[in-house]
């Protein structure tokens, strides 16, 4: 029960730090505001209104009693109350009170007036809305009724609204100031998150300058140091593999020249094939080392790129289904290399290759299926490891060093996407790529 309630509360709470901080700041202010308002309404406004209404109804009752007991000078009583109590009084003979009484249950004036008139056993009708500064009150008397026009300030205090305004405005002002400060405090965290996201996608980041509170600055400095260490490591790896490739190409070239002098054609042919395989392996090593290239992002038509890659193979067994004019912001050459690897690998082991590309909401999905021998399910994770080969039909080529899927996976994940393997409907392997727009 408690875990379900806890989960519900977590789902209701905002996910962003800015709105969570605003909730922490604004909630106490709102609670304090509501508490003060309730105390004010109960202790001051409602009780003050009740006391003023009770006094007013008592004065009206006094007037009616005085009017009834003074048989000789009734007009004098009316004038007396009008001058000293600010009552505008008129007696209407031979007329009944209006039948319809519109009572506002939410109005403290209406509630207090109704309660006090009933306590004095008076037959009444009143209207508190038709006039801005007056209340129209009619009290049954003999065959007619008295009509009182009473100033509204005799029933309620005008300073109540001013007080309510003064306790509300500072609350809004405090929330507005909190918004400004929270925005300034969360901006460095947002910048750090954006820099981390870009770096995770393999994009080149300008010199990152940490800012904000001490804890955020420390996290920013540590991120910048980590970024520089990783870049230095990647650069060393690329330089090392490039150096190895350069050093090995020289003796390979000499061996090719020496093979040309061998008269035995069979031996020459076998050595030549081995040298070609070694060169191909060196090229794969270099391709792997440059898979984290510092190529800049650009906006390009990924559907057009896929079409051109398919046309390059000139193979009628490749079927392509796609949405046209789908644009993607990324490193075009790396995406081309990835798709080229996957399609070329499928054609190496299969007769039929189906490619589907579609755009759904904020993602691009690319599916490559074939009717080849496939890969065992237990090997799905392993084939993405560099230099990993399985002793199945997909690793029959002696020149392969097991870098094709590893390079493709690095490229897709560097763009913030995902690559998954599964069983194809054609009986072979199904590769599903998702890229965020």
Beta strands, then each sheet from edge to edge (+ up, - down):
strand 1: 87-92
strand 2: 124-127
strand 3: 134-141
strand 4: 144-151
strand 5: 298-301
strand 6: 318-322
strand 7: 327-330
strand 8: 353-360
strand 9: 363-370
strand 10: 418-423
strand 11: 429-436
sheet 1: 1+ 4- 3+ 2-
sheet 2: 5+ 7-
sheet 3: 6+ 8+ 9- 11+ 10-
end
